[in-house]
Amino acid sequence: VSEISKIISAKTKQKFDEKHKIVDIPSDTFVMLQKDIKPPKLEKINKGPFKVIQQTSKGFMQADNNWKPEDSFEILDPIHQYWARRKVMPTAIQGEGEFVKQN
């Protein structure tokens, strides 16, 4: 059973990767966004154009980094369970607000 599920999982991943490609778009390029749902007949399919200003790491900017220290949470169990699932324990770097992954 585990072999069959591994085969199915690999095929599903392959199909997903074929449809969802990561594309590097250079700065100062104009792009159009395609709507997820089919619009009514007279409505435009795409939205835009939008100008690409810069590419960020995995789509996030540094302003999105809102890690909080452990002492700001009342219940720590979900946090420890999360990091245990990832098999990584964070260590806060003083003054920078970032975490370092340690094995």
Secondary structure by P-SEA (a helix, b strand, c coil): caaaaaaaaaaaaaaaaaabbbbbbcccbbbbbbbccccccccccccccccccccccccccccccccccccccccaaaaaaaaaaacbbbbbcccccbbbbcc
